[in-house]
């Protein structure tokens, strides 16, 4: 490849990414609406449904932003902002999980030591 920086060559890839993520968001919406009681009552299923929907929405928004004609530095700033937000949310959930898990483990040790 002489010059890999030809964004017009990647247009079809982002069309496919946007279309497939939109279709998967629709399927996920249907699946969650059919099993809403189980998802709401089980925190694992609730977290999975939330995270999968969020990740697919991020892919859809990124594909749309790449397909919109705009200056490259604006596109880069938008993609960095979306990906920082997309990375911050799962890391905050992991931090919250380990913080509460340490609290639970400490409480169990306290009760079992007596």
C-alpha positions as CSV (number, residue, x, y, z in Angstrom):
1,X,0.0,0.0,0.0
2,X,1.5,3.3,-1.1
3,X,-0.3,5.6,1.4
4,X,-2.5,3.9,4.0
5,X,-4.2,7.2,4.9
6,X,-7.1,7.1,2.5
7,X,-10.3,7.5,4.6
8,X,-12.5,7.1,1.5
9,X,-11.3,3.5,1.2
10,X,-12.6,2.7,4.7
11,X,-16.1,4.0,4.0
12,X,-17.6,0.5,3.3
13,X,-16.1,-0.9,6.5
14,X,-17.8,1.8,8.6
15,X,-21.1,1.4,6.8
16,X,-21.0,-2.3,7.7
17,X,-20.0,-1.6,11.3
18,X,-22.8,0.9,11.7
19,X,-25.4,-1.3,10.1
20,X,-24.5,-4.4,12.0
21,X,-24.3,-2.6,15.4
22,X,-27.7,-1.0,14.7
23,X,-29.2,-4.5,13.9
24,X,-27.6,-6.0,17.0
25,X,-28.9,-3.2,19.2
26,X,-32.4,-3.9,17.9
27,X,-32.0,-7.6,18.5
28,X,-30.7,-7.0,22.0
29,X,-33.6,-4.6,22.7
30,X,-36.1,-7.4,21.7
31,X,-34.3,-10.0,23.7
32,X,-34.2,-7.8,26.8
33,X,-37.8,-6.8,26.5
34,X,-38.8,-10.5,26.3
35,X,-36.9,-11.4,29.5
36,X,-37.1,-8.1,31.4
37,X,-38.1,-9.7,34.8
38,X,-35.1,-12.0,34.8
39,X,-32.7,-9.2,33.7
40,X,-33.9,-6.8,36.3
41,X,-33.8,-9.3,39.2
42,X,-30.3,-10.7,38.3
43,X,-27.5,-8.1,38.6
44,X,-25.2,-10.2,36.3
45,X,-27.8,-10.2,33.5
46,X,-28.6,-6.5,34.1
47,X,-24.9,-5.6,33.9
48,X,-24.4,-7.6,30.7
49,X,-27.4,-6.1,29.0
50,X,-26.3,-2.6,30.0
51,X,-22.7,-3.1,28.9
52,X,-23.5,-4.8,25.6
53,X,-26.0,-2.1,24.6
54,X,-23.5,0.6,25.6
55,X,-20.7,-0.9,23.6
56,X,-22.9,-1.4,20.5
57,X,-24.1,2.2,20.8
58,X,-20.4,3.4,21.0
59,X,-19.6,1.4,17.8
60,X,-22.7,2.9,16.0
61,X,-21.8,6.5,17.0
62,X,-18.2,6.0,16.0
63,X,-19.2,4.6,12.6
64,X,-21.6,7.6,12.1
65,X,-18.9,10.1,13.1
66,X,-16.4,8.6,10.7
67,X,-18.9,8.7,7.8
68,X,-19.8,12.3,8.4
69,X,-17.6,14.6,6.3
70,X,-15.6,16.8,8.8
71,X,-12.0,17.8,9.4
72,X,-9.7,15.1,10.6
73,X,-8.7,16.8,13.9
74,X,-12.4,17.3,14.8
75,X,-13.0,13.6,14.1
76,X,-10.0,12.6,16.1
77,X,-11.1,14.7,19.1
78,X,-14.6,13.2,18.9
79,X,-13.3,9.6,18.7
80,X,-10.9,10.2,21.6
81,X,-13.7,11.6,23.8
82,X,-16.1,8.7,23.0
83,X,-13.4,6.1,23.6
84,X,-12.3,7.7,26.9
85,X,-15.9,7.6,28.1
86,X,-16.3,4.1,26.8
87,X,-13.1,3.0,28.7
88,X,-13.9,5.0,31.9
89,X,-17.3,3.4,32.5
90,X,-16.2,-0.3,32.6
91,X,-13.2,0.7,34.7
92,X,-15.4,2.5,37.2
93,X,-17.6,-0.6,37.4
94,X,-14.5,-2.8,38.0
95,X,-13.3,-0.4,40.7
96,X,-16.8,-0.3,42.3
97,X,-16.9,-4.2,42.2
98,X,-13.5,-4.6,43.9
99,X,-14.3,-1.9,46.4
100,X,-17.5,-3.6,47.4
101,X,-16.0,-7.1,47.2
102,X,-13.2,-6.0,49.7
103,X,-15.9,-4.7,52.0
104,X,-17.9,-7.9,51.8
105,X,-14.8,-10.0,52.4
106,X,-13.8,-7.9,55.4
107,X,-17.4,-8.3,56.8
108,X,-17.3,-12.1,56.3
109,X,-13.9,-12.3,58.0
110,X,-15.3,-10.2,60.9
111,X,-18.3,-12.5,61.4
112,X,-16.4,-15.7,60.9
113,X,-13.6,-14.7,63.4
114,X,-16.1,-14.5,66.3
